[in-house]
Amino acid sequence: MGKKGIVAILVLMMLGSLQVGCSRDFVGGAAVGAVGAGAAYEYRTKKQLDRLDRDFEAGRISRQEYLKRKKEIEAGSLIY
């Protein structure tokens, strides 16, 4: 199962657990908040990867360092 499948399962589990005993307003607000937080985190990850690409292209880091740091950044992301 790919990362997108895992993300979909986690989202469904979170939404299902939020619906128990909560009003619709709270569930909607919590879902929007969770999506916003996830999007902000992935945006930050994208900026880190872009900065890493620029550093490599400019020759500021070696290929080995580039691959190591890219792997670390991607490990913390659900999308990349």
Backbone as CSV, one residue per row, in Angstrom:
resi,resn,N_x,N_y,N_z,CA_x,CA_y,CA_z,C_x,C_y,C_z
1,MET,0.858,-1.175,0.000,0.000,0.000,0.000,0.898,1.230,0.000
2,GLY,0.551,2.175,-0.851,1.347,3.391,-0.981,1.039,4.402,0.103
3,LYS,1.782,5.491,0.059,1.600,6.554,1.054,0.203,7.156,0.987
4,LYS,-0.339,7.291,-0.211,-1.671,7.883,-0.348,-2.729,6.993,0.291
5,GLY,-2.575,5.687,0.173,-3.518,4.765,0.799,-3.458,4.856,2.308
6,ILE,-2.247,4.959,2.842,-2.075,5.089,4.287,-2.690,6.384,4.778
7,VAL,-2.473,7.456,4.040,-3.045,8.752,4.410,-4.566,8.672,4.416
8,ALA,-5.143,8.044,3.399,-6.601,7.936,3.314,-7.162,7.161,4.505
9,ILE,-6.516,6.068,4.873,-6.969,5.275,6.016,-6.874,6.085,7.304
10,LEU,-5.774,6.796,7.492,-5.617,7.605,8.701,-6.669,8.695,8.780
11,VAL,-6.960,9.340,7.662,-7.973,10.397,7.649,-9.339,9.827,8.005
12,LEU,-9.682,8.693,7.426,-10.972,8.074,7.735,-11.068,7.676,9.206
13,MET,-9.986,7.156,9.754,-9.986,6.783,11.168,-10.149,8.008,12.054
14,MET,-9.441,9.084,11.714,-9.543,10.313,12.506,-10.948,10.893,12.440
15,LEU,-11.508,10.942,11.265,-12.848,11.500,11.114,-13.887,10.634,11.813
16,GLY,-13.730,9.334,11.736,-14.655,8.441,12.416,-14.603,8.599,13.921
17,SER,-13.412,8.746,14.472,-13.284,8.898,15.921,-13.783,10.257,16.391
18,LEU,-13.714,11.257,15.548,-14.194,12.580,15.923,-15.715,12.660,15.939
19,GLN,-16.376,11.831,15.180,-17.824,11.905,15.077,-18.537,11.328,16.289
20,VAL,-17.869,10.545,17.064,-18.501,9.926,18.221,-18.684,10.966,19.315
21,GLY,-19.942,11.294,19.611,-20.251,12.188,20.720,-19.938,13.656,20.487
22,CYS,-19.757,14.085,19.279,-19.431,15.488,19.002,-20.493,16.091,18.094
23,SER,-20.652,17.375,18.195,-21.581,18.058,17.300,-20.959,18.173,15.916
24,ARG,-21.787,18.427,14.934,-21.295,18.566,13.560,-20.350,19.764,13.419
25,ASP,-20.624,20.825,14.146,-19.766,22.007,14.055,-18.359,21.692,14.521
26,PHE,-18.257,20.966,15.615,-16.936,20.622,16.144,-16.196,19.701,15.189
27,VAL,-16.899,18.707,14.650,-16.270,17.767,13.724,-15.755,18.502,12.498
28,GLY,-16.569,19.392,11.949,-16.141,20.149,10.772,-14.936,21.023,11.060
29,GLY,-14.965,21.697,12.213,-13.839,22.549,12.586,-12.578,21.750,12.830
30,ALA,-12.723,20.594,13.463,-11.555,19.743,13.722,-10.975,19.209,12.420
31,ALA,-11.853,18.821,11.500,-11.378,18.305,10.214,-10.641,19.387,9.434
32,VAL,-11.202,20.579,9.403,-10.553,21.692,8.700,-9.211,22.009,9.352
33,GLY,-9.170,21.993,10.664,-7.915,22.253,11.379,-6.860,21.204,11.083
34,ALA,-7.276,19.931,11.046,-6.327,18.851,10.757,-5.793,18.957,9.336
35,VAL,-6.668,19.254,8.404,-6.238,19.403,7.008,-5.294,20.592,6.868
36,GLY,-5.626,21.694,7.535,-4.770,22.882,7.472,-3.387,22.626,8.051
37,ALA,-3.349,21.928,9.167,-2.054,21.622,9.791,-1.232,20.705,8.899
38,GLY,-1.884,19.705,8.310,-1.176,18.793,7.408,-0.649,19.507,6.175
39,ALA,-1.474,20.393,5.626,-1.056,21.140,4.435,0.126,22.055,4.753
40,ALA,0.092,22.685,5.914,1.199,23.569,6.308,2.487,22.769,6.472
41,TYR,2.387,21.588,7.048,3.569,20.749,7.242,4.142,20.318,5.892
42,GLU,3.275,19.906,4.966,3.746,19.470,3.655,4.301,20.647,2.846
43,TYR,3.743,21.834,3.021,4.278,23.027,2.360,5.702,23.299,2.854
44,ARG,5.900,23.160,4.150,7.234,23.349,4.722,8.215,22.311,4.163
45,THR,7.739,21.070,4.035,8.575,20.009,3.473,8.965,20.343,2.039
46,LYS,8.004,20.841,1.257,8.282,21.216,-0.133,9.327,22.324,-0.198
47,LYS,9.224,23.305,0.691,10.210,24.383,0.713,11.594,23.851,1.070
48,GLN,11.670,22.903,2.001,12.953,22.315,2.368,13.569,21.581,1.178
49,LEU,12.753,20.818,0.451,13.259,20.102,-0.720,13.722,21.071,-1.804
50,ASP,12.972,22.144,-2.010,13.378,23.148,-2.998,14.713,23.789,-2.625
51,ARG,14.876,24.122,-1.352,16.127,24.724,-0.878,17.292,23.739,-1.043
52,LEU,17.017,22.469,-0.743,18.040,21.438,-0.887,18.460,21.301,-2.353
53,ASP,17.475,21.316,-3.263,17.784,21.243,-4.697,18.650,22.420,-5.138
54,ARG,18.312,23.615,-4.668,19.106,24.804,-5.035,20.539,24.693,-4.507
55,ASP,20.694,24.221,-3.268,22.031,24.065,-2.696,22.855,23.066,-3.501
56,PHE,22.240,21.979,-3.926,22.959,20.966,-4.708,23.339,21.512,-6.080
57,GLU,22.394,22.165,-6.736,22.668,22.720,-8.066,23.738,23.809,-8.023
58,ALA,23.808,24.543,-6.934,24.809,25.603,-6.797,26.165,25.054,-6.358
59,GLY,26.227,23.770,-6.039,27.487,23.155,-5.643,27.854,23.371,-4.185
60,ARG,26.907,23.799,-3.365,27.187,24.031,-1.946,27.228,22.742,-1.128
61,ILE,26.622,21.671,-1.660,26.660,20.375,-0.972,26.986,19.290,-1.988
62,SER,27.540,18.187,-1.491,27.911,17.071,-2.364,26.681,16.231,-2.699
63,ARG,26.817,15.372,-3.689,25.707,14.483,-4.073,25.355,13.554,-2.917
64,GLN,26.358,13.067,-2.219,26.117,12.173,-1.093,25.319,12.888,0.004
65,GLU,25.705,14.107,0.334,24.991,14.888,1.340,23.576,15.202,0.861
66,TYR,23.437,15.517,-0.427,22.130,15.809,-1.006,21.187,14.618,-0.842
67,LEU,21.658,13.433,-1.231,20.814,12.245,-1.148,20.457,11.895,0.293
68,LYS,21.415,12.066,1.198,21.170,11.779,2.613,20.101,12.706,3.174
69,ARG,20.246,13.994,2.936,19.281,14.971,3.464,17.918,14.826,2.797
70,LYS,17.892,14.517,1.501,16.627,14.322,0.801,15.873,13.132,1.386
71,LYS,16.588,12.063,1.666,15.967,10.873,2.261,15.385,11.194,3.637
72,GLU,16.104,11.991,4.429,15.618,12.375,5.757,14.354,13.221,5.665
73,ILE,14.337,14.160,4.733,13.164,15.028,4.571,11.969,14.205,4.097
74,GLU,12.185,13.325,3.119,11.099,12.522,2.577,10.550,11.539,3.606
75,ALA,11.389,11.074,4.513,10.937,10.137,5.538,9.899,10.764,6.465
76,GLY,9.967,12.073,6.651,9.029,12.760,7.517,7.778,13.264,6.815
77,SER,7.637,12.939,5.537,6.506,13.443,4.766,5.585,12.308,4.347
78,LEU,4.312,12.596,4.261,3.349,11.611,3.779,3.190,11.660,2.275
79,ILE,3.558,12.761,1.653,3.360,12.938,0.223,4.619,12.649,-0.571
80,TYR,5.750,13.135,-0.133,6.993,13.014,-0.901,7.708,11.719,-0.636
